[in-house]
Amino acid sequence: MPELPEVETTVAGLRSVLHDTLLTRVEPRRADLRFPIPPDLRQRLTGATVTSLSRRAKYGLIGTDRGDTLIFHLGMSGRWRIDPAEIGTHDHLLIETGSGRLLALNDPRRFGSLDLVRSEGWEEYAPFTRMGPEPLGPDFTAAYLADALQGKATSIKAALLDQRIVAGLGNIYVCEALNMAGIAPTREAGRIGRARLALLVESIRTVLAAAITAGGSTLRDYARPNGELGYFSKQWRVYGREGEACPCGGTVRRRVDGGRSTFYCPRCQK
């Protein structure tokens, strides 16, 4: 699934094409993805000008001068294609701009979503009201994390994947950040000291920033809007590297928790 860096990279790619641009054609090509597509989406967006592009957790936000914001989620396999040579079966939303560009939201598995909300108060969009702070934002600090984890007997990995604690973190980057911070994924979340949490916060920020700079991870179904695959996976410390060497010299192991693979190094993660 595209995670926070992939969505950030996608939004940056869309910004280069859509910002301050008139939308001359907005065509949903089916009535639903994971959820129904608003039936008035075409009417409300056609003729509007894009005024902002941003991200919240794993969602992308496209704001317009009509006071509407298109909120998209890429699901398991979604990606935006810029100026595709031809329209495919899985291109479920088409957008043409006044400058002659064409964008297609492609989602073979249809686990993504499209919604339209009023820009004023988009923070009250239902999924957002249950989310914690952004991991790259100023509110995500060691002090905040210590308070959020106080008394929690769940594992630190499970806690970091809980969107109510921190928004947008996924399996890949949690594995990477825990390895960088030297914290075992199974360690009880509420029993980690403030100093180690400070190192964990810094590791999360470092891993995410590096992945965004690199263009996201090379996942099977993920591509940046211009069609280029990201390449951060070449820099992964432990994820997908079972049996290989950890940067500390230990051997990366894999375990399965709740149906998800966890990659870690028992030598340096305590």
Buried (B, 14 or more C-beta within 10 A) or exposed (E): BBBBBBBBBBBBBBBEBBEEBBBBBBBBBEEEBBEEBBEEBBEBBBBBBBBBBBBBBBBBBBBBBBEBBBBBBBBBBBBBBBEBEEBEEBBBBBBBBEEEBBBBBBBBEBBBBBBBBEBEEBEEBEBBEEBBBBBBEEEBBBEBBBEBBEEBEBBBBBBBBBBEBBBBBBBBBBBBBBBBBBBBBBBBBBEBEEEBBBBBBBBBBBBBEBBBEBBBBBBEBBBBBEEEBBEBBEEBBBBBBBEEEBEEEBBBBBEEBEEBBBBBBEBBBE
